[in-house]
Amino acid sequence: MIPIGKKFKLPSVFALTRAEDIWKGVEKVLYEEGKMIHFQRRGALPILRAKQIERIITVKNINNHLILSCDGITFSPIIRDRFERDEADAVLDYLAHSEEVDEKAAKLFSETGKIHDTYRPCYAALKCEEIRGRLRVFIYLTIEGKAMAKFNKDGSYRHKYGTGIIGCDIGTQTIAYTSDKECGLRNLAERGNAISRSERKERLLLRRLDRSIREMNPQNFNDDGTVRKRCGKWTFSKNYVENRKKLSSLHRKNSINRHLAIREDVNHMRSLGDVFITEAKNAKKLMLRSKETTVNEKSGRTNRKKRFGKSVRIRCPGYFQSRIEMKFTSSGGRYLEVPYDYRASQYDHTNREYVKRKLSERMFPLSDGTIVQRDLYSSFLLYNATADNSTGQLVIDGMNCINSFASFNRMHEEEIERIRLSGRKVLNSGIRARGGERQNLK
């Protein structure tokens, strides 16, 4: 980064921070699961972080106002609601009495072992985004401590913390959960019909872009439609450039909507209980292509090796699970993962046996004849997990399953009926909306 910083006249703080980011990518390849180093795409908008708050991007308290300055340009953030005001006041209080706050936090930690939130500004970052055809620059301020609580207009807490156990089965596109109060099955990263419409627009734009680039560059494609290895220059039409900008804008909007939808689900989970039990993270493994080559028995064609990469990208189950873990651990709750041999989707508590079922079996009968939905029943078995005295690992508590199944079955039937009456399609659930009641998402 030293010659690059000199060539482009990049401040040393930015160069140092960028070098740390690059080294993290190298460490993933050397010591973790990474396989190759990925570079930023040419033309990508930069993100500049200054890891030292007193240099380049500085934050000061001037006349009880939060003033940020960068390269001689000073400005004050616009406070839009009570939450931002509380956050800004906490930062201003630290800047005004930094030595007293640090001394108080150090004394509290030495006496009780508790960590006091000082709200010290750690570092700032400049992020460039293109929104509606205009280039905008945002400053992100990283603050030490937990985020302030949010309040409603009447002064009550917006997000309430519940108590109890929550068993959650996280799929590639849906989540199913069971708690003391509620049993639910819903699509991941979904807020009404807006996301479905935007995703359909994405697909149509991608097809349009593919047709355009093939018409403008026929010399770069083989007869079977694949791209040639040694292709020449690419020519892009004006419509292609405009549609690519539209696609980029759609990606930005859908990404924000997915993050907001997932955070709403996470807050709802925290309101139901304080102990969250789920299976281990496997989103990265589900994205990988299948290694074995199989042939379809009916058609005789070779099956695709694609698995769940597209579903994972659109529904973001890994992001949901990471946000859940962070939310429960930071708010005084517990996040637990069952071992891989737990097999919640194969256990039958009525005869205490494991029955291997196909992935396509979404509704199946238990040994006593009760029909259950696969994902909801898996969340019920996760809800009834208990620690084994000999190994300490979580196992299924058969007696607790028998005692709590009547209550679960009632909530289970109510949830299935609610999904059928709402007309909304829950992906891969096996539940069909009643005729004429499904919403039109076109």
C-alpha positions, 0 to 999 in steps of 0.5 A: 500500500506504500507505493499505491498511496504515494501514486494516488496521494492516498492518506496513510490512514486510509492506506493502512486500513485498506491493507488490514482489509486485504490481509483479512482476505489473505488470512481467510485463504491461509487459515480458514475456509476461503479458497481464493482471494477476491478483488473488487470489480472495476468501477466499483464505488469505494469505501474509505475507512479511517481507523484513527478517529483523530486523523482524516475524518474527525469528530468533535463536540462544538457548542454541543453539536456533533461536527464531522470534518474531512479534508477541510469540509465540515458538516453536522448530521441531520437528526431525524428521530428520537433514537438518533438524538439519543445516540448523538447525545451519548457521543457528545457526552463522551466527547465533553467528558471523555476522561471521566467516562473512561475512568468510570468504565475502568473502575466499574469493570475492575470492581464488578467485571461488568462492561460499561457502554461509553459510546466512544467514537472509534472510527468513521468511514466514507461510503459512496452510493449511486441512488437514483442516478446521483452519486451520494457520499455517506459517513458511517460512525462506529461507536463503542457500546450497545445501541440505544433503546428505541421508543414509541410516541407514547414513551413505551419500548418499541422492542420488548424482550420475552422469556421462554424457549424458542425452537426454530428450523431455518430453511433455505427460504423459510423459517418455522418456529415454536414457542410458549405463546406462538407457532409460525411458518413464514418466508424469509426476507419478505415484507408484503408483495413489494419484494416479489414484484421487485424480484420479478423485475430483476429477472426480466431485466436480466433476460433483457440484458442477456439478449442485448449483449448477445445481439451486440457481440455474436462473435464472443459466443459459441454455437451452443450459447456459451462464452468463448474463452478468448473473446474480443472486445465487448460492445454495449448498446445505450439501452444496455447501459440504461437497463444496467443502471436500473438493475443496480438500483433494483439490487440496492432497494431489494437488499435494503428491504431484505435486511429490514425484513430480517431484522423485523423477524429477529426482533419478533423472535426476541419478543417471544423468548430469551433462549433460541435453539436451532441447528448449526449454520449450513448456508455456505454448504447449501450454496455449493454445487453437488459433486456427484453426477446423477442421471434422471431415471425418466428422461435419461438426462444428466441432472443439474449440479446446482443446489440452493445458491439462488435461494440462499442469495435471495432469502439470506438464511445465513444473515438471519441466523447471524443476526439472531445470534448477535441479538440474543447474546447482546440482550441477555438471552442465550443462543444454542445450536444442536449437534449434527446428529440431532436430526429433528426432521426425522424423529417421531416422538410418538414411537421414539424412532428415527424415520428417514423421509424424502425432502419432498415430503412436506406433510406426513403422518406420525405413527399415531396418524396425526398429520404434521407439517415438516418444518413446524414439527422440526421446530417443535422438536428443537423446542423440546431440546434438553442437555444430556447429563453425560455428554452435555449436548442437546438431545430430544426430550421425549417426555416433554414432547408428549406433554407439550404436543397437544398445545403445539398441535392446536397452534399448528392447526391454527397456523396452517389455517391462517396460511390457507385463508391469507392466500399467501404462498409459503415456499416449500411448505406443502400448504396450498391456499384455498381456490380463488384466494391466492393474491396476484403477485404479478 
